[in-house]
């Protein structure tokens, strides 16, 4: 264990204010998916700016409900920013919404479909 790491560094949160998916360790990406950044890009958090090293794909195994039951399907995130040493990992609500997955705060669920006809993908 890295005693200098933030206590939440192994945690992943669903963030309704995040513009992008983010991991704090390149090892969380799917093997072979990392693409190093060709220009300097940063993530701002509070008064600090953290350099994005590159992007890749992340697979969250068993994160979604499927035809085989609760938490039987994987969630694949694309264009996940790598910011080594960031205090936690982030799943962006805005990025999920672009792919048709939306959050219902009344019952803390991720859904796909319309408001009237939808499927619950996950209970958060």
MDTraj code that builds the backbone (N, CA, C; nanometers):
import mdtraj as md
import numpy as np

residues = "UNK UNK UNK UNK UNK UNK UNK UNK UNK UNK UNK UNK UNK UNK UNK UNK UNK UNK UNK UNK UNK UNK UNK UNK UNK UNK UNK UNK UNK UNK UNK UNK UNK UNK UNK UNK UNK UNK UNK UNK UNK UNK UNK UNK UNK UNK UNK UNK UNK UNK UNK UNK UNK UNK UNK UNK UNK UNK UNK UNK UNK UNK UNK UNK UNK UNK UNK UNK UNK UNK UNK UNK UNK UNK UNK UNK UNK UNK UNK UNK UNK UNK UNK UNK UNK UNK UNK UNK UNK UNK UNK UNK UNK UNK UNK UNK UNK UNK UNK UNK UNK UNK UNK UNK UNK UNK UNK UNK UNK UNK UNK UNK UNK UNK UNK UNK UNK UNK UNK UNK UNK UNK UNK UNK".split()
xyz = np.array([
    [0.0848, -0.1191, 0.0000],
    [0.0000, 0.0000, 0.0000],
    [0.0879, 0.1235, 0.0000],
    [0.0514, 0.2212, -0.0807],
    [0.1233, 0.3482, -0.0867],
    [0.0682, 0.4396, 0.0223],
    [0.1493, 0.4669, 0.1245],
    [0.1025, 0.5481, 0.2373],
    [0.0866, 0.6950, 0.2006],
    [0.1363, 0.7361, 0.0843],
    [0.1187, 0.8736, 0.0386],
    [-0.0083, 0.8897, -0.0455],
    [-0.0713, 0.7783, -0.0819],
    [-0.1916, 0.7837, -0.1650],
    [-0.3089, 0.8359, -0.0832],
    [-0.3989, 0.9024, -0.1515],
    [-0.5220, 0.9511, -0.0885],
    [-0.6049, 0.8306, -0.0441],
    [-0.6785, 0.8429, 0.0640],
    [-0.7572, 0.7305, 0.1167],
    [-0.8641, 0.6823, 0.0184],
    [-0.9061, 0.7666, -0.0748],
    [-1.0072, 0.7275, -0.1733],
    [-0.9481, 0.6868, -0.3081],
    [-0.8168, 0.6753, -0.3165],
    [-0.7526, 0.6540, -0.4465],
    [-0.7959, 0.5257, -0.5167],
    [-0.8452, 0.4258, -0.4439],
    [-0.8938, 0.3036, -0.5073],
    [-1.0428, 0.3098, -0.5376],
    [-1.1092, 0.4188, -0.4989],
    [-1.2533, 0.4343, -0.5168],
    [-1.2873, 0.4904, -0.6549],
    [-1.4051, 0.4538, -0.7018],
    [-1.4601, 0.5104, -0.8250],
    [-1.5948, 0.5713, -0.7898],
    [-1.6146, 0.6989, -0.8283],
    [-1.7410, 0.7659, -0.8010],
    [-1.8133, 0.7990, -0.9303],
    [-1.9448, 0.8091, -0.9207],
    [-2.0297, 0.8590, -1.0289],
    [-2.0446, 1.0076, -1.0026],
    [-2.0013, 1.0924, -1.0969],
    [-1.9939, 1.2364, -1.0726],
    [-2.0796, 1.3123, -1.1734],
    [-2.1801, 1.3854, -1.1225],
    [-2.2669, 1.4620, -1.2120],
    [-2.2063, 1.5961, -1.2516],
    [-2.0897, 1.6288, -1.1993],
    [-2.0236, 1.7529, -1.2365],
    [-1.8997, 1.7321, -1.3206],
    [-1.8629, 1.6087, -1.3469],
    [-1.7407, 1.5789, -1.4220],
    [-1.7677, 1.5804, -1.5719],
    [-1.6755, 1.6404, -1.6452],
    [-1.6891, 1.6473, -1.7902],
    [-1.6298, 1.5252, -1.8593],
    [-1.5527, 1.4455, -1.7850],
    [-1.4892, 1.3292, -1.8459],
    [-1.4727, 1.2161, -1.7459],
    [-1.4563, 1.0952, -1.8003],
    [-1.4215, 0.9799, -1.7183],
    [-1.2726, 0.9942, -1.6863],
    [-1.2324, 0.9479, -1.5687],
    [-1.0939, 0.9658, -1.5265],
    [-1.0490, 0.8483, -1.4412],
    [-0.9246, 0.8056, -1.4615],
    [-0.8604, 0.7078, -1.3737],
    [-0.7289, 0.7670, -1.3238],
    [-0.6903, 0.7242, -1.2049],
    [-0.5677, 0.7753, -1.1454],
    [-0.4506, 0.6788, -1.1598],
    [-0.4725, 0.5728, -1.2366],
    [-0.3694, 0.4726, -1.2559],
    [-0.3904, 0.4078, -1.3927],
    [-0.2903, 0.4132, -1.4757],
    [-0.2983, 0.3583, -1.6108],
    [-0.3321, 0.2094, -1.6101],
    [-0.2990, 0.1402, -1.5032],
    [-0.3257, -0.0031, -1.4915],
    [-0.4759, -0.0347, -1.4856],
    [-0.5600, 0.0654, -1.4594],
    [-0.7045, 0.0446, -1.4561],
    [-0.7653, 0.0382, -1.5965],
    [-0.6867, 0.0736, -1.6967],
    [-0.7355, 0.0697, -1.8347],
    [-0.7260, -0.0712, -1.8914],
    [-0.8047, -0.0955, -1.9950],
    [-0.7975, -0.2231, -2.0658],
    [-0.6601, -0.2328, -2.1317],
    [-0.5970, -0.3486, -2.1225],
    [-0.4630, -0.3649, -2.1812],
    [-0.4599, -0.3245, -2.3284],
    [-0.3589, -0.2473, -2.3632],
    [-0.3385, -0.2051, -2.5015],
    [-0.4233, -0.0878, -2.5460],
    [-0.5066, -0.0323, -2.4594],
    [-0.5965, 0.0761, -2.5013],
    [-0.5394, 0.2154, -2.4769],
    [-0.4323, 0.2269, -2.4002],
    [-0.3777, 0.3588, -2.3653],
    [-0.3165, 0.4262, -2.4868],
    [-0.3549, 0.5542, -2.5048],
    [-0.2969, 0.6386, -2.6103],
    [-0.2404, 0.7615, -2.5423],
    [-0.1105, 0.7802, -2.5547],
    [-0.0430, 0.8928, -2.4902],
    [-0.0884, 1.0250, -2.5531],
    [-0.1084, 1.1262, -2.4684],
    [-0.1486, 1.2586, -2.5176],
    [-0.0389, 1.3188, -2.6031],
    [-0.0791, 1.3849, -2.7114],
    [0.0166, 1.4500, -2.8003],
    [0.0317, 1.5979, -2.7680],
    [-0.0565, 1.6486, -2.6817],
    [-0.0471, 1.7884, -2.6405],
    [-0.0727, 1.7972, -2.4907],
    [-0.0348, 1.9078, -2.4316],
    [-0.0563, 1.9262, -2.2887],
    [-0.2031, 1.9563, -2.2623],
    [-0.2665, 1.8704, -2.1816],
    [-0.4042, 1.8912, -2.1402],
    [-0.4101, 1.8703, -1.9904],
    [-0.5030, 1.9412, -1.9271],
    [-0.5117, 1.9366, -1.7824],
    [-0.6554, 1.9192, -1.7361],
    [-0.6697, 1.8628, -1.6174],
    [-0.7961, 1.8573, -1.5449],
    [-0.7813, 1.9532, -1.4288],
    [-0.8805, 2.0386, -1.4112],
    [-0.8764, 2.1319, -1.2990],
    [-0.9659, 2.0811, -1.1876],
    [-0.9131, 2.0852, -1.0658],
    [-0.9884, 2.0457, -0.9473],
    [-0.9548, 2.1452, -0.8377],
    [-1.0554, 2.2229, -0.7996],
    [-1.0305, 2.3288, -0.7014],
    [-0.9355, 2.4316, -0.7605],
    [-0.8252, 2.4550, -0.6939],
    [-0.7258, 2.5522, -0.7409],
    [-0.6073, 2.4843, -0.8067],
    [-0.6157, 2.3534, -0.8300],
    [-0.5040, 2.2799, -0.8881],
    [-0.5351, 2.2344, -1.0292],
    [-0.4303, 2.2139, -1.1075],
    [-0.4414, 2.1582, -1.2422],
    [-0.3555, 2.0325, -1.2473],
    [-0.4125, 1.9251, -1.3023],
    [-0.3441, 1.7961, -1.3098],
    [-0.3299, 1.7577, -1.4569],
    [-0.2101, 1.7196, -1.4956],
    [-0.1843, 1.6854, -1.6354],
    [-0.2481, 1.5522, -1.6736],
    [-0.3136, 1.5503, -1.7905],
    [-0.3680, 1.4278, -1.8481],
    [-0.2561, 1.3623, -1.9285],
    [-0.2193, 1.2413, -1.8926],
    [-0.1103, 1.1708, -1.9613],
    [-0.1564, 1.1082, -2.0917],
    [-0.2832, 1.0748, -2.1007],
    [-0.3369, 1.0106, -2.2196],
    [-0.4773, 0.9616, -2.1908],
    [-0.5294, 0.8791, -2.2807],
    [-0.6638, 0.8239, -2.2645],
    [-0.6633, 0.6757, -2.2990],
    [-0.7717, 0.6100, -2.2602],
    [-0.7865, 0.4681, -2.2919],
    [-0.9269, 0.4220, -2.2589],
    [-0.9449, 0.2911, -2.2558],
    [-1.0747, 0.2314, -2.2250],
    [-1.0672, 0.1642, -2.0881],
    [-1.1763, 0.1754, -2.0133],
    [-1.1854, 0.1093, -1.8838],
    [-1.3067, 0.0178, -1.8828],
    [-1.2892, -0.1004, -1.8279],
    [-1.3975, -0.1966, -1.8175],
    [-1.4327, -0.2141, -1.6702],
    [-1.5580, -0.1843, -1.6361],
    [-1.6074, -0.2052, -1.5006],
    [-1.6898, -0.3338, -1.5030],
    [-1.6291, -0.4421, -1.4579],
    [-1.6912, -0.5741, -1.4645],
    [-1.8101, -0.5834, -1.3695],
    [-1.9198, -0.6365, -1.4217],
    [-2.0382, -0.6606, -1.3413],
    [-2.1024, -0.5351, -1.2850],
    [-2.0932, -0.4250, -1.3557],
    [-2.1477, -0.2986, -1.3061],
    [-2.2950, -0.2783, -1.3407],
    [-2.3430, -0.3484, -1.4429],
    [-2.4789, -0.3232, -1.4928],
    [-2.5671, -0.4467, -1.4841],
    [-2.6978, -0.4220, -1.4766],
    [-2.7962, -0.5294, -1.4834],
    [-2.8113, -0.5714, -1.6289],
    [-2.8430, -0.6972, -1.6494],
    [-2.8613, -0.7477, -1.7849],
    [-2.9660, -0.8567, -1.7879],
    [-2.9768, -0.9229, -1.9001],
    [-3.0778, -1.0272, -1.9166],
    [-3.0529, -1.1462, -1.8234],
    [-2.9302, -1.1617, -1.7747],
    [-2.8967, -1.2709, -1.6826],
    [-2.9128, -1.2319, -1.5362],
    [-2.9556, -1.1054, -1.5106],
    [-2.9786, -1.0629, -1.3732],
    [-2.8995, -0.9398, -1.3334],
    [-2.9070, -0.9090, -1.2041],
    [-2.8403, -0.7902, -1.1503],
    [-2.6877, -0.8053, -1.1569],
    [-2.6241, -0.6985, -1.1994],
    [-2.4772, -0.6888, -1.2041],
    [-2.4117, -0.8025, -1.2817],
    [-2.4697, -0.8339, -1.3963],
    [-2.4161, -0.9414, -1.4806],
    [-2.3500, -0.8889, -1.6078],
    [-2.3619, -0.7590, -1.6332],
    [-2.3053, -0.7013, -1.7550],
    [-2.1948, -0.6020, -1.7196],
    [-2.1001, -0.5880, -1.8103],
    [-1.9882, -0.4969, -1.7904],
    [-2.0204, -0.3597, -1.8491],
    [-1.9592, -0.2577, -1.7923],
    [-1.9697, -0.1213, -1.8441],
    [-1.8337, -0.0835, -1.9012],
    [-1.8289, -0.0550, -2.0313],
    [-1.7048, -0.0136, -2.0953],
    [-1.7071, 0.1375, -2.1157],
    [-1.6092, 0.2042, -2.0582],
    [-1.5945, 0.3486, -2.0731],
    [-1.4847, 0.3761, -2.1754],
    [-1.5095, 0.4698, -2.2643],
    [-1.4098, 0.5067, -2.3652],
    [-1.3587, 0.6477, -2.3372],
    [-1.2465, 0.6787, -2.3969],
    [-1.1826, 0.8100, -2.3812],
    [-1.1683, 0.8481, -2.2339],
    [-1.1196, 0.7542, -2.1548],
    [-1.0982, 0.7751, -2.0119],
    [-0.9635, 0.8439, -1.9934],
    [-0.9645, 0.9603, -1.9299],
    [-0.8417, 1.0356, -1.9072],
    [-0.7587, 0.9702, -1.7965],
    [-0.6284, 0.9664, -1.8164],
    [-0.5370, 0.9139, -1.7154],
    [-0.4659, 1.0315, -1.6497],
    [-0.4900, 1.0464, -1.5196],
    [-0.4254, 1.1500, -1.4393],
    [-0.3610, 1.0780, -1.3212],
    [-0.2357, 1.0380, -1.3394],
    [-0.1653, 0.9605, -1.2363],
    [-0.1682, 1.0342, -1.1034],
    [-0.2067, 0.9615, -0.9977],
    [-0.2053, 1.0170, -0.8634],
    [-0.3267, 1.1002, -0.8256],
    [-0.4263, 1.1143, -0.9143],
    [-0.5478, 1.1875, -0.8785],
    [-0.6104, 1.1197, -0.7575],
    [-0.6873, 1.1908, -0.6784],
    [-0.7345, 1.1372, -0.5509],
    [-0.8403, 1.0283, -0.5614],
    [-0.9077, 1.0134, -0.6766],
    [-1.0034, 0.9054, -0.6965],
    [-1.0266, 0.8844, -0.8447],
    [-1.1133, 0.7911, -0.8792],
    [-1.1484, 0.7609, -1.0177],
    [-1.2921, 0.8061, -1.0411],
    [-1.3211, 0.8497, -1.1638],
    [-1.4500, 0.9145, -1.1906],
    [-1.5198, 0.8529, -1.3116],
    [-1.6507, 0.8301, -1.2958],
    [-1.7398, 0.8003, -1.4073],
    [-1.8256, 0.9251, -1.4245],
    [-1.8221, 0.9844, -1.5426],
    [-1.8905, 1.1103, -1.5704],
    [-2.0349, 1.0885, -1.6144],
    [-2.1275, 1.1514, -1.5420],
    [-2.2689, 1.1444, -1.5811],
    [-2.2885, 1.2041, -1.7203],
    [-2.2227, 1.3156, -1.7486],
    [-2.2384, 1.3824, -1.8786],
    [-2.1938, 1.2922, -1.9935],
    [-2.0846, 1.2181, -1.9733],
    [-2.0361, 1.1278, -2.0783],
    [-2.1298, 1.0090, -2.0965],
    [-2.1867, 0.9567, -1.9876],
    [-2.2825, 0.8465, -1.9995],
    [-2.4075, 0.8930, -2.0744],
    [-2.4521, 1.0160, -2.0440],
    [-2.5711, 1.0703, -2.1095],
    [-2.5530, 1.0778, -2.2610],
    [-2.4319, 1.1095, -2.3061],
    [-2.4045, 1.1145, -2.4502],
    [-2.4254, 0.9791, -2.5168],
    [-2.4108, 0.8719, -2.4404],
    [-2.4304, 0.7377, -2.4966],
    [-2.5695, 0.6823, -2.4668],
    [-2.6587, 0.7668, -2.4120],
    [-2.7967, 0.7267, -2.3902],
    [-2.8277, 0.6745, -2.2510],
    [-2.7285, 0.6720, -2.1637],
    [-2.7501, 0.6262, -2.0263],
    [-2.7728, 0.7482, -1.9390],
    [-2.8795, 0.7475, -1.8600],
    [-2.9116, 0.8639, -1.7780],
    [-2.9380, 0.8249, -1.6335],
    [-2.9249, 0.9229, -1.5470],
    [-2.9365, 0.9039, -1.4025],
    [-3.0712, 0.9556, -1.3536],
    [-3.1401, 0.8761, -1.2710],
    [-3.2645, 0.9186, -1.2076],
    [-3.2374, 0.9315, -1.0578],
    [-3.2371, 1.0555, -1.0111],
    [-3.2043, 1.0824, -0.8719],
    [-3.3105, 1.0387, -0.7721],
    [-3.4341, 1.0209, -0.8186],
    [-3.5420, 0.9804, -0.7274],
    [-3.5139, 0.8450, -0.6620],
    [-3.4512, 0.7558, -0.7375],
    [-3.4217, 0.6230, -0.6818],
    [-3.2756, 0.5827, -0.6990],
    [-3.1916, 0.6779, -0.7391],
    [-3.0466, 0.6532, -0.7500],
    [-3.0136, 0.5428, -0.8500],
    [-3.0700, 0.5510, -0.9703],
    [-3.0461, 0.4471, -1.0701],
    [-2.9902, 0.5055, -1.1990],
    [-2.9206, 0.4199, -1.2735],
    [-2.8813, 0.4493, -1.4115],
    [-2.9802, 0.3770, -1.5000],
    [-3.0277, 0.4464, -1.6047],
    [-3.1311, 0.3901, -1.6917],
    [-3.1001, 0.4185, -1.8377],
    [-3.1657, 0.3444, -1.9246],
    [-3.1607, 0.3679, -2.0679],
    [-3.3048, 0.3612, -2.1193],
    [-3.3355, 0.4448, -2.2182],
    [-3.4708, 0.4529, -2.2716],
    [-3.5318, 0.5870, -2.2386],
    [-3.6632, 0.5956, -2.2551],
    [-3.7338, 0.7207, -2.2281],
    [-3.7753, 0.7253, -2.0817],
    [-3.8283, 0.8388, -2.0390],
    [-3.8753, 0.8518, -1.9015],
    [-3.9903, 0.7543, -1.8742],
    [-4.0775, 0.7344, -1.9750],
    [-4.1931, 0.6468, -1.9575],
    [-4.1593, 0.4989, -1.9755],
    [-4.0679, 0.4691, -2.0672],
    [-4.0300, 0.3303, -2.0943],
    [-3.8786, 0.3195, -2.0891],
    [-3.8292, 0.2621, -1.9803],
    [-3.6840, 0.2531, -1.9636],
    [-3.6456, 0.1249, -1.8931],
    [-3.5184, 0.0974, -1.8961],
    [-3.4607, -0.0199, -1.8302],
    [-3.3621, 0.0281, -1.7263],
    [-3.3711, -0.0259, -1.6059],
    [-3.2761, 0.0060, -1.4998],
    [-3.1487, -0.0723, -1.5261],
    [-3.0401, 0.0000, -1.5478],
    [-2.9109, -0.0635, -1.5720],
    [-2.8338, -0.0878, -1.4440],
    [-2.8511, -0.0001, -1.3464],
    [-2.7766, -0.0153, -1.2205],
    [-2.8429, 0.0645, -1.1100],
    [-2.8341, 0.0111, -0.9912],
    [-2.8749, 0.0841, -0.8712],
    [-2.7469, 0.1315, -0.8056],
    [-2.7342, 0.2628, -0.7881],
    [-2.6095, 0.3176, -0.7344],
    [-2.6127, 0.3264, -0.5835],
])
top = md.Topology()
chain = top.add_chain()
for i, resn in enumerate(residues, 1):
    res = top.add_residue(resn, chain, resSeq=i)
    for name in ("N", "CA", "C"):
        top.add_atom(name, md.element.get_by_symbol(name[0]), res)
traj = md.Trajectory(xyz[None], top)
